[in-house]
Structure formats: structure tokens, C-alpha cells
Amino acid sequence: MKLRKIVLACALATFTLSSSAHSNWVSQVEQMMDRGEFARAEQFMKSLPKSVRVSEEVRIDSLSTIMGRIRKDFTMTPEEGLKLIREKMPNVTAEQVAKWKRDRKIEYMVIDGKECWFRKAVRNLWLLADELKENQDAEKWETYNIRRKYYLEAMHSPADANGLRDWRHVNIKFYLDVNADAVPAGETLRVWMPFPYENLRQKNIKLESSNRPVTFSEGSKHHTVYMEAVAEKGKPTHFEYTFSYDVAERHIAQDDLLAMLEPYDKNTAEYKEFTGNYSPHIVITDDTRALAREIVEDETNPVLQASKIFDWISLRYPWAGAREYSTIKNMPEYVMANGHGDCGQVALMYITLVRSLGIPARWESGWMIHPDEVNWHDWAETYFEGIGWVPTDQSFGRSAVGTPMNNYYTTGIDVYRMASNETIGDKLSPEKKYIRSETVDFQPGEVEWRKGNLYYDTWKSHLVVNSITKIK
């Protein structure tokens, strides 16, 4: 046993020293992570020279953190998963389970030689398995009937020249509690929380109150309020603020878009920005261009091209519970490989594909604040020359394809929204030192102290809609 340990230690040392002055140590670690060799990757980082460990402290922390998050996401054993499946399908066979795994209906990884199922794998199976399509269709129509109420409600108000209607005044309380003793007493907690921003659909934004001094973000496209507090022993730390804003529904019918559409001015900085790459999740390649062209066939009109992309995604990629975004290298590739995606993942797929056709598109996200359905949500905006930026909710569109509201979310969005993000993966303001809990989006907030990021298991946040009233 001792001899084996010596041999392994020598092999590791040789592997470590093979890197030219450790200049490519990050790529080596990432390759080990891709192979599920987490223990080896962690040991490799510990063996780096002290000078590298000091200078690369934050990057090493980030890579270790990502592995930790993947472990937390893939906590179910195959035996536990099979037991849960059999509670609903007692006669399930090993062949069925094997097929679901091959078809990515059950998401799993092999980590350090052990098969580990995604913690939501069984719940997702009921949303993805072909055998349960009848239940999935019934759920789709139930969702459609709920959202149709919002549409009919909005249609009672006339639209202005920009397609805006049904203005509401919204009052919201947001609060975040850090667990008692999450950090030692006397240490300063740094907290970022979401805040709406001014755009065509949102205006008259006002901070009504807060329990601590607030700093508003500057220069970041994640719009936030920032607070600090000193932790006290044995006590949770509470952060709270209330804000208000006015918000409108916006929908522009496809026929109106076609009538107003003009040729793109491809020389503007905005056109170039929003038809280009935004790595790592919006990457235009020969493959994405070829796929987009295959989807739209001979269609050349940008409005109809975007609609074809929207419908193609809606029909092929059902919703399922998502892994932590920070653990996924490229969202559209993940959606295509696994055959499903949550709201942010399909939004990024839509943005990538329409940009591949030269149609500008961008990200927007925040919260959905529908009656009895308050949650994080992501969508997109598509730019059509002669009209401007038009909202596109790819995820909500899945419940509308094949219904009387087929094109509503392709070029529209309901009034029950709080938008706080204009892009993905931007730096926070004031700047955060350590890796964010959510590296792509920003909705529940972020917390850190001087020695690192605080993950979701050390704090909880809540958005409470105090009121939504019609503006007459």
C-alpha cells in the first residue's frame, strides 16, 4: 500500500512539473473536471507551487467551488433514483432506465468513478419521458389557460404607438437573511440584491425604504442595490428594502412588424454588438449558422426567420429543472445535448441562433410576478429595424405553440415582470472579489465576506409583491 502511494505521488509530481512554469495549469484542471476526475484535480491544485497558489487564489477558489457545486447537484445514487421511479412506475425495467440515460432523459455524471444522478433527474423524467406525453400535454394546456387570462386582461387596454398597454404600479419588498454564524462575529457581510431599471416597459422607479444604507450599481448591466452589515454571534443578518415602479404589457403583432420592418443598418455599433459573440454562452460558429439556416430554410425576412427559430426551439426543447448555471460551459450546447432547457437556457439558444442569421438579439431577466407564481425568469429581446427592441419570451412560448396565442410571446411579454438584468455575466457594482453563486444571471442576490463567496445554503432571499394596481 505504501509503495502504491509513493508511485501515485511520483506520477502526480511528474504531471505537475510537466506544465511549462504552470502556465497551462487551468486547462489541465478543466480537462480533469471534464473527465469527472475531481479528486485528482483538487490534489493537483494543492500541489501547485506556493507562488502560484497565492497569485491565483481567486481562480483556484473558483475551480474548487465549481466542483463543489457539481457534487451538490449530482447527489442522487442510481439506487435512490430507481426507488423513486418505482414509486410511480412499479414495473419499470432496467432496459427502460438504460434507454432514458442514453437519451438524456435521466441526467447523470461519473464523478471519481461513481455514477451520480442529477438531484432533479427523477422529477425531470416526468417532464421528458415519451411514455408520459399525455400528462405533459395536459399540463401545457393548463399553463396556456392561465396565461391566456393575462393576455385577455391586457387586451382591454388600448396600446400606444410603441405597443405598450395595461400600465400597472407595482410595490415590492425584497429581503435576504444570512444564517447565524455563517461568518465569524465581527466580519463584514457584503450583499448585492436586484433592482429594476428604466426601459421602455419600466419607469418611475423608486426606492421606498431600506433597513441599511444602500449603494446603487453603476456601470453594470446587473442592476442592484448593495448593502453591508457586521455579523453578530448567534444572530442571522437581515437585509431589506422596498421599491416601486410602473410597468406595462407590450406586444406587437407579426403583421404589424412585417408592415413596419426596414432593412438593417449593419454598420452601427449596436448592430455589430448584438449580432456578435458574448462568450461563453453566445458563440456564433459555422455550426450555429448552418443550423439556423436549416431551420429557416429559404425564408429571408428577419421577422419570419426569428419566428421560425422560436417555434423550432419551443417544439423540441421542453422545460426541465436546471443545474446550476455556473457549472455549464455553454448553454445552447447543453440544451442540444440534453434535449431540454429552462427559461434562461432556451433564451440563450434563441439569441445565439437568431444572431447567427444576422438578427440582433439580447438578454433580459429578473422576476416573474404573476398572481400565485412569483419566481426567477429569463427572456430575450429581438431588434427589428424600423420598430426597435421587441420582447421575446422563448420559455413561455412553449405553452403557446399550437394554441390561439401561438405568436404572442414570440413578439410580446405580459405585464407581470420585474426586469433587473440587461445581459449575462457582467461584473457587479461595487465589484465582487470571489466567484458569484450565479455567474450567468442575477436574481436572488449575492453574498460574500473577506474570505470568500457565501453560497445559497448559507442564506435565503425572498421577493414579496405588496401590490399591483392598475394605472388609470
CORHU-V732161 format. One record per helix or strand of 2 or more residues. SS is the DSSP state (h for helix, s for strand). FROM is the first residue (numbers start at 1). TO is the last residue. Records with the same first field share a line. If there is no record, write none. Layout:
BEGIN
SS->FROM-TO, FROM-TO
END
This chain:
BEGIN
h->2-17, 20-22, 25-34, 38-46, 50-55, 57-73, 78-88, 94-102, 121-128, 130-155, 254-260, 269-273, 286-296, 302-316, 325-327, 331-338, 343-356, 394-397, 456-458
s->108-111, 114-117, 164-178, 188-194, 202-210, 215-216, 224-230, 237-251, 361-370, 373-384, 388-392, 412-413, 417-421, 446-449, 452-454, 459-470
END
